Amino acid sequence: MEAMSLNGVKGRTELKHEMTKMDCYLLRNKLKHFMKADPHAKKDGKYLIRSVYFDNFDNKVLTQKKEGFYERDKFRVRLYDYNTDFLNLEKKSKRNNLTYKQKCRITADEYERMRRGDISWMEHDSRLLIQDLFIQMNLFQLKPVTVVDYEREVFIYVNGNVRVTFDSSIKTSFRNNDVLNPDLPMVETNPDIVILEVKYDEFIPDVIKYLLQLGDRRKGTYSKYQISRMFG
């Protein structure tokens, strides 16, 4: 069955599991024989992701995540390997059991203006996602709240557009939103866990499904943002 679309973006299935480092090691060694490593990763196969998440004084986004709302949206600004010259504004939407992601490039100066509350320029910006965020910042008083860092390792399987990711070393800035600061103090949340994410389009090939049946993992909705807020 073809995935539905939201604002022209096709929905994908996204499954998340919590696992131990040993479980991760065993599964990684199996997957590497059938899946390709992410070509954008560094020599060790990993790269660092830093995101700042938007929420309001009432923790609207966090509450909707905790309570498992079938329809919810989450805005974040993301960069890779501390490269502040390449920033994306992203919106992740959940509709029933499908996930949709929209994104657009922004500049460091534009983020700093958002952070200061200088948002009037966003209302008539040519990027629709900027306009969307402007509405949310006005209606619900959203603002950048918390920075989250983690290391990601990605394996890719072309059939089904499958991505298997391992996220580890999840760190939080508590409520500091200075995402462009390379010296921002960060605190590790739980060094003993790895979050396994499996993302695919209409189907997941049997070979990958079989390989993922390893160990006693807990399926759940392990948001890195939610984990980081538990520590602050």
Secondary structure, 3 states (H helix, E strand, C coil): CCCCEECCEECEEEEEEEEEHHHHHHHHHHHCCCCEECCCCCCCCEEEEEEEEEECCCCHHHHHHHCCCCEEEEEEEEEECCCCCCEEEEEEEEECCEEEEEEEEECHHHHHHHHHCCCHHHCCCCCHHHHHHHHHHHHHCCEEEEEEEEEEEEEEECCCCEEEEEEEEEEECCCCCCCCCCCCCCEECCCCEEEEEEEECCCCCHHHHHHCCCCCCEEECCCHHHHHHCCC
